[in-house]
Amino acid sequence: MEIAGLVLAAGAGRRYGMPKALVSWQGSLLVEHVAAIPAAAGLSRTIVVVGAEAARVRAAAPGLAYVENPAWATGMASSLRAGLAALDGTPATAAVILLVDMPGVTAAAVRRVAAFASPAALVMGGYAGRRSHPVLLGRDHWAGVAAAATGDRGARPYLREHAADVLVVPVEDVADDADLDVPEVSGRA
């Protein structure tokens, strides 16, 4: 079974002051760090969705597989739709969704979630009672997720609607789901 990684990295990072994909993080760019996680977890391919400053991101982090979201300013939902559409032409049976501003999600967390992959799977990482990333979407759900995604909510509306079908896999012992919103909070600027 082929499982793909999908990194959403298209935002302008208005609160951060720059696109988060271009933020330096522990010796590399956030986009490079997060895009390496699926490969380290053994996933077959990774696609990075870019939008704001797409040319700069591609130039700063060459060698990654990119898809551009021309509607990036409308929110995360359009990036999720662009990424799922790009994966639709591949043999992937499931996709693990990662956000560029959550560098604490680890390959170990992705492996745990990916262990439950199937075309019908809906799996989320669990953090002491909270559901978060990584999120695995089986291919059977891609069209429904894309149709339900609006604004900055991404897959959230679909996952809530199908809450009884979502498997939550504890990952808090191997990952951190904090997101980097502003430089002062992250301490990484």
N, C-alpha and C positions, 0 to 999 in steps of 0.2 A: 504494500500500500504506500502510495506516495503522499507525503505531507509537505506542504509548502509553508514558508514563513512570509508574512506580509507586514511590512513596517510602514506605519503611517507617519510621514515626516513632511507634510506639505504646508503646515501653518506658518504664519508670519512671526509668531512669538511676540505679539504686541506687548503683553505684560512683561516679557523677558527683555524686550528691546531689540531683538533680532531673531531670525529663524532659529529655532532650537536645534535643528539639524546641523547648524554651523557652530554650535557651542563646543568649546574644548572641554573634554571630559577624560581625566586620568590618562593623558598622553595621546588621545585621539579625538576625533570629532564624535559627538553623540550619534550621528547617523552611522558612522563606522562601527562604533561600539555596539549599538543595538542591532545593526544588520549582521554582525558576526555571531550573535546569540543563536539564531536558528541553525546555522551550520555547526556550531559547537554542540548543539543538541542532537545533531544527526539528521536534520530535515534535508530534503532533497534539493530545494531551491529557495531563494529569498528574493522577493520583489520589494523595492522601496518606492513608495508613492511620494512624489515631490510636487511642489506648486510654487509657493512664494520663493523667490530667488532660486528657482530650479537650476538655472545655468551655473550659478555660483556653487550650489551643492554638488552638482555633477562634476564640476572642475576641481573642487576641493576633495572630493572622495570618488576618484575614478575607479572603475573596476566593479562597481556594484550594478545590479540589474535594476533599472529605473523604469517607472511609468509616470507620465506627467498627468496631473489633474488640473486642467485649465479652469475648473470651477472651485479651486481650493478656498477662495475667500468666503464661500457659502457655508463652510464648516466641515467637520470631520466626516460627516456622512458621505459627502461627494468623494472624498479620498477613499473611503471604504468601498464605495461602489466602483471606483476606477480600479482599485486593486483586485477586487473580486472578478471584475470583467477581464482583467489581464490574465488572471489564473484560470478563467473559464476555458481557455484554449489549451490548457496543459492537462496531463494525466493526473493531476493532484486530486485526491479524494477528500482532503480536508486542508484547512488553512489555519495556522496559528497567527493571531493578530497581536502585534506589539506596537506600542507607541514610542516615538523617538524620545519623549521626555520622561520615560520611566526606565532609567538605566539600571535600576536595582533588580529588575526581572532577570533571572539567570537561566543559563542553559539547563540546569537541574530542574528548575520550575517548568520549563518548556518540555523537557523529557517526561515529567510526571503527567502533564496535561495531554501530551501527544500519545501517551500509552493507551489512551481511551479513544483514539481516532477511528472513525468510520464515516461513511458518507452521511449517516443519520445523526452523528454526534453533535452535541452542544456541551462544551466543557469550559469551566472557568477556574482560575486559580482562586483559592480561598485563603484569606488572611484573618484569622481569629474571628470568624463570623461574617466577614465582609467578602463580597465577590469582586474580583478584579482581574487584571491581566497576569499571565497570558490567557487569551480567550481562543478556544478552538471551535471553528465552525465547519461542520461536515458539509460536503458539496450539496447534499439535498436541501440545505437551508440557505444557500447563497442567494438565490432569487428572492426569497422571502425577506432576508436581512436587507438586501439592497432596496427592496420596495418599502420597507418600514423605516429605514434610516433617514433621519431629517436633521438638519442643522449640525450642532456639535454633539449630538447624542449617538451617532454611530449605530452599533448593534444593540444598544441598550433597550429600545422599545421592543424589538423582536425577542430578546432574551427574557424580558419581563413577561411578555405575552405567552412565552413557552417555558415559564419558570419551572413547571413540573417536569420538564424534559431535560433541564440543565443539571449536569453533574458538576458538583463543586469539589475540587481536589485540593486538599491542604498543601500550601507551598510556603507558608510563612517562615518555616524553619530554614529555607534555602533561598528566599528571595525577599525583596522589599518593593512595595508598589507605590512608594512616594513619587509624585511627579514634580518636576522642576518648573515652577511657575514664574518665579522672579529670581534674579541673580542673588539678592540678599538672602533668600531662603535656601537656595541650593549651595551657596558658598563656592561655586565652581566658576564664576565669571572671571 
